[in-house]
Amino acid sequence: MATEILLNVNGGEYRLAVDLRTTLLDALREQLDLTGTKKGCDLGQCGAYTVLMDGRRVLSCLILAVAAQGAEVTTIEGLAGEHDPLHPMQQAFLEQDAYQCGYCPPGQIISTIACVQEGHAGSADEIREYMSGNLCRCAAYPKIVAAVQQVKPLMEDR
């Protein structure tokens, strides 16, 4: 049975008809065609599906789309400003070569932004601990930490 919901995603409002069991991840990917957020383990363990909801990182594979009503959801596609081609963290990932295959970076980037915004980027050890829920099969972890350390001063000035 489908129900109509209103989602606020990347600054836009979208009216969707979803099954009550539809995850936020599936609504984003299948109905809004926002495929930057990847589908990984569907168990909340890999981090590939991480998005921001009201500025905090959430596991979109474990949240029902109906539960996201009224919240502002930000996906990798919605990070850059209107006049900026990339968010500073996206730019740092490029500059630090903090990606390999391209599968996990969307979730990694979202989580690193939350890491800084939530005050968990005080040291390399703290960054690694906070980011432990995001897996990278290519082992780009040292470069991801370097990207966070590069951007932290810029984000704190925003």
Backbone torsions as a table, in degrees:
resi	resn	phi	psi	omega
1	MET	NA	128.2	-178.6
2	ALA	-93.2	147.6	175.4
3	THR	-130.2	150.2	179.9
4	GLU	-90.2	133.2	178.0
5	ILE	-130.8	161.5	176.1
6	LEU	-118.6	117.0	178.2
7	LEU	-109.2	138.7	173.1
8	ASN	-101.9	109.2	-175.4
9	VAL	-129.5	124.8	176.4
10	ASN	52.1	36.6	177.0
11	GLY	87.8	-1.7	178.9
12	GLY	-116.1	156.2	177.2
13	GLU	-104.3	135.4	-177.1
14	TYR	-132.6	125.6	176.6
15	ARG	-95.6	121.2	-176.0
16	LEU	-127.0	149.1	169.7
17	ALA	-102.3	116.5	-177.3
18	VAL	-129.9	151.4	168.6
19	ASP	-68.6	145.4	-178.4
20	LEU	-60.2	-20.4	-179.4
21	ARG	-91.5	0.5	-178.2
22	THR	-69.7	128.9	177.1
23	THR	-77.9	159.7	175.0
24	LEU	-59.2	-41.0	178.4
25	LEU	-56.4	-48.7	-178.6
26	ASP	-66.2	-37.2	177.1
27	ALA	-64.1	-43.1	179.2
28	LEU	-62.2	-49.0	-174.0
29	ARG	-75.7	-45.6	-170.4
30	GLU	-89.9	-30.6	-177.7
31	GLN	-104.3	-31.8	-179.4
32	LEU	-102.1	-2.9	179.0
33	ASP	57.2	33.2	175.5
34	LEU	-97.8	84.5	-170.9
35	THR	-92.4	5.9	176.3
36	GLY	-65.4	-36.3	175.4
37	THR	-74.4	120.2	-172.7
38	LYS	-89.6	155.2	175.4
39	LYS	-99.9	118.7	-177.5
40	GLY	-111.8	-107.7	-172.3
41	CYS	-84.3	-17.2	-175.1
42	ASP	60.4	19.3	180.0
43	LEU	-121.7	-0.4	-178.6
44	GLY	78.6	22.8	-175.5
45	GLN	-113.4	-14.0	-173.6
46	CYS	-103.1	-25.6	178.1
47	GLY	84.8	-4.6	-177.2
48	ALA	-64.0	-21.0	-172.8
49	TYR	-102.1	14.8	-174.3
50	THR	-71.0	133.3	173.7
51	VAL	-133.8	168.9	173.4
52	LEU	-97.7	136.4	174.8
53	MET	-128.8	114.2	-173.2
54	ASP	53.9	38.7	174.8
55	GLY	83.5	-1.6	179.6
56	ARG	-113.7	144.5	-178.6
57	ARG	-73.0	139.6	177.9
58	VAL	-137.8	159.0	179.3
59	LEU	-94.8	100.0	-172.2
60	SER	-66.7	-14.7	177.0
61	CYS	-79.3	-15.7	-178.0
62	LEU	-108.4	-0.6	-179.4
63	ILE	-109.1	132.0	176.4
64	LEU	-74.2	144.6	-179.9
65	ALA	-57.8	-37.7	-179.5
66	VAL	-63.4	-27.6	-179.9
67	ALA	-76.7	-14.1	-179.6
68	ALA	-89.7	-2.9	178.1
69	GLN	-60.5	137.2	178.2
70	GLY	85.9	-10.2	178.6
71	ALA	-100.0	156.6	174.4
72	GLU	-95.6	114.2	-179.6
73	VAL	-98.8	132.7	176.5
74	THR	-122.2	125.7	176.8
75	THR	-106.0	175.7	178.8
76	ILE	-56.7	-32.5	-179.6
77	GLU	-68.9	-20.9	-175.4
78	GLY	-103.0	10.6	-175.8
79	LEU	-75.4	-43.8	-175.4
80	ALA	-69.4	147.0	176.8
81	GLY	-72.2	172.7	-177.3
82	GLU	-59.3	-34.9	-176.7
83	HIS	-107.9	0.7	-179.5
84	ASP	-107.0	133.3	179.2
85	PRO	-70.3	-30.5	-178.6
86	LEU	-140.8	150.5	169.2
87	HIS	-68.8	149.8	179.1
88	PRO	-53.8	-33.5	179.0
89	MET	-69.8	-37.9	176.2
90	GLN	-62.1	-42.5	178.7
91	GLN	-63.3	-41.4	179.3
92	ALA	-64.9	-37.9	176.6
93	PHE	-60.8	-38.9	176.6
94	LEU	-66.5	-48.2	-176.6
95	GLU	-66.0	-33.8	-179.0
96	GLN	-90.7	-1.8	-176.5
97	ASP	55.2	45.9	-174.2
98	ALA	-89.5	33.6	177.8
99	TYR	-153.0	157.2	175.8
100	GLN	-128.5	-74.1	-173.5
101	CYS	-81.0	-23.2	-179.3
102	GLY	93.7	-3.7	-177.5
103	TYR	-78.9	-47.2	-175.8
104	CYS	-88.4	-18.1	-175.8
105	PRO	-53.5	-38.6	178.6
106	PRO	-57.0	-47.8	178.2
107	GLY	-67.5	-37.6	177.8
108	GLN	-62.7	-46.7	-177.3
109	ILE	-63.4	-45.4	177.5
110	ILE	-58.7	-45.7	-178.8
111	SER	-66.9	-36.4	179.2
112	THR	-68.1	-35.5	175.9
113	ILE	-62.4	-46.7	177.8
114	ALA	-63.1	-37.3	178.8
115	CYS	-55.5	-46.7	179.9
116	VAL	-71.4	-47.6	-176.9
117	GLN	-62.4	-31.5	-177.7
118	GLU	-92.6	5.1	174.8
119	GLY	78.3	29.2	-178.9
120	HIS	-109.2	29.3	-177.4
121	ALA	-120.7	33.8	-177.1
122	GLY	-72.0	-30.3	-179.8
123	SER	-148.8	166.3	177.6
124	ALA	-60.2	-40.4	178.9
125	ASP	-63.4	-41.5	179.5
126	GLU	-66.0	-40.8	177.9
127	ILE	-61.3	-47.7	-179.9
128	ARG	-60.1	-41.9	179.4
129	GLU	-63.3	-47.1	-178.5
130	TYR	-65.0	-33.8	-177.1
131	MET	-88.7	4.9	-174.7
132	SER	-63.7	-16.7	177.6
133	GLY	-85.1	1.1	178.3
134	ASN	-114.1	112.4	-178.2
135	LEU	-88.2	142.8	175.3
136	CYS	-129.7	108.9	-178.4
137	ARG	-68.1	-19.8	-179.4
138	CYS	-89.6	-3.9	175.8
139	ALA	62.5	45.9	178.0
140	ALA	-87.6	17.7	-173.8
141	TYR	-53.0	-47.3	-179.7
142	PRO	-60.9	-34.2	-179.9
143	LYS	-75.6	-30.1	175.7
144	ILE	-67.4	-43.4	177.0
145	VAL	-60.8	-42.9	178.9
146	ALA	-61.8	-38.5	178.5
147	ALA	-64.2	-42.8	178.4
148	VAL	-62.3	-45.5	-179.3
149	GLN	-64.6	-32.9	177.9
150	GLN	-67.4	-40.4	-172.1
151	VAL	-90.1	-23.1	-175.4
152	LYS	-49.4	-49.4	179.7
153	PRO	-61.6	-36.8	179.5
154	LEU	-66.1	-42.1	-179.0
155	MET	-71.9	-31.4	179.4
156	GLU	-70.4	-25.0	177.8
157	ASP	-80.9	-14.2	-176.5
158	ARG	-73.5	NA	NA
